[in-house]
Every structure is written in C-alpha cells, then in structure tokens.
C-alpha cells in the first residue's frame, strides 16, 4: 500500500508540474490574498477533484472538450473579474475579518475546482484507482501531490509579492487570469490540429 501511495504521489506530482494552469492561478491568487486562505481553498478543491477522479474512474476522461474548455475559460475570466474588483486602498487592511477570509477561500476554491477537469492528474488517479482497487490510497497520494504543487505555486506567488509593488499586483494578477482564460478557450482548437 505504501508503494502505491508513493507511486501515485510521485507520478501525479510530476505530471501536474508540466504545463498545468492551476499553478498560474494559485500563484496569481497568492499575490493578492493571504496564504492561509489560498491554501484552504485549493486544498478543498483538490480533495474534491481527486475524489471525483477516484469515484468516477475513466468517465472523467470522456468529458467533452468543449465543456472542459468553456468551464475553464469562464472560471479564469470570473477570477480575473473578482481580483480586479478587490480594493487596493487603505480599507484593504481589514483582510483579517471573517468576511474577507471566507471570500478569499471561496475565490480560490472556485478557481481551482471549476478549471481543468479531465486533466492528466485526474486521469492518472482514475486509472490507478481502477487498476489497484485501493481508492483511498490513490485519493490520498493524488491529493497530497496536488497540495504540494499548490504550495509551491503559492510560495512563488508570495515571493513575487515581495518584489512587485501592490499597485502592480492587481493588473498583473488579472492579466495572468485573462491570459489563462484565453489559452483555455483556444487550446482545444490547437490541440485538435496537432492531434
């Protein structure tokens, strides 16, 4: 069982590091919100996504590309809109309040949960679960791998926050989300031509 846990963790972690859009989403959100709120949001979203992968197995691999593309695109654009609306004046200091905290967690949760369904990490988790019939072990390994990836992306975003002035963070975060939204919209067309 430990072997399967480590194999799941390693394979999903490595596959998710290459070209995964949630890395950019988490980094972008990490530049704007407190780390603990981002961590809570992406952890809950990753737990649910891997639960669905393990539960539904190969069915998620059959999701229509247009549905996945539309959902990811809409999520990135909505995240950009929410980041843009966030205040940057002196009233932003109330970030310790419960309302702000829950909002940051929900923004992160939604941005991660509703993007990139049927990606390589979910397909690998589904395949490993179907093959070894140990869904809890696969779920745990996959979720830990995604949490590690998310933590690295969050560290990147927090590190950039130290070097980039606050006045630049909002447009930078919004731009990154908009770019990822456009990439999500056009990627299926590019992928169809290549494949």
WOWO-V419400 format. One record per residue. N is the residue number from 1. RES is the residue in one letter. D_LAST is the distance of its C-alpha to the last C-alpha in whole Angstrom. Layout:
# WOWO-V419400
n: [N	N]
res: [RES	RES]
d_last: [D_LAST	D_LAST]
This chain:
# WOWO-V419400
n: [1	2	3	4	5	6	7	8	9	10	11	12	13	14	15	16	17	18	19	20	21	22	23	24	25	26	27	28	29	30	31	32	33	34	35	36	37	38	39	40	41	42	43	44	45	46	47	48	49	50	51	52	53	54	55	56	57	58	59	60	61	62	63	64	65	66	67	68	69	70	71	72	73	74	75	76	77	78	79	80	81	82	83	84	85	86	87	88	89	90	91	92	93	94	95	96	97	98	99	100	101	102	103	104	105	106	107	108	109	110	111	112	113	114	115	116	117	118	119	120	121	122	123	124	125	126	127	128	129	130	131	132	133	134	135	136	137	138	139	140	141	142	143	144	145	146	147	148	149	150	151	152	153	154	155	156	157	158	159	160	161	162	163	164	165	166	167	168	169	170	171	172	173	174	175	176	177	178	179	180	181	182	183	184	185	186	187	188	189	190	191	192	193	194	195]
res: [X	X	X	X	X	X	X	X	X	X	X	X	X	X	X	X	X	X	X	X	X	X	X	X	X	X	X	X	X	X	X	X	X	X	X	X	X	X	X	X	X	X	X	X	X	X	X	X	X	X	X	X	X	X	X	X	X	X	X	X	X	X	X	X	X	X	X	X	X	X	X	X	X	X	X	X	X	X	X	X	X	X	X	X	X	X	X	X	X	X	X	X	X	X	X	X	X	X	X	X	X	X	X	X	X	X	X	X	X	X	X	X	X	X	X	X	X	X	X	X	X	X	X	X	X	X	X	X	X	X	X	X	X	X	X	X	X	X	X	X	X	X	X	X	X	X	X	X	X	X	X	X	X	X	X	X	X	X	X	X	X	X	X	X	X	X	X	X	X	X	X	X	X	X	X	X	X	X	X	X	X	X	X	X	X	X	X	X	X	X	X	X	X	X	X]
d_last: [36	36	34	31	32	32	28	27	28	27	23	23	25	23	19	20	22	18	17	19	20	23	25	25	26	29	30	30	32	34	35	37	38	40	38	40	39	35	35	37	34	31	33	33	30	28	31	30	26	26	29	27	24	27	28	26	24	20	21	19	16	16	17	15	13	16	18	17	16	20	22	20	21	24	25	25	27	30	30	30	33	35	35	36	39	40	44	44	48	51	50	47	49	49	46	48	49	47	46	44	43	42	40	38	37	36	34	32	32	30	28	26	27	25	22	19	19	17	16	16	20	20	18	20	23	23	22	25	27	26	27	30	32	33	31	34	33	29	30	32	30	27	29	31	28	27	31	31	28	29	32	31	29	33	35	32	33	37	37	36	38	41	40	39	42	42	42	38	37	36	35	33	32	31	29	27	26	26	23	21	21	20	17	17	17	14	12	10	10	9	6	5	6	4	0]
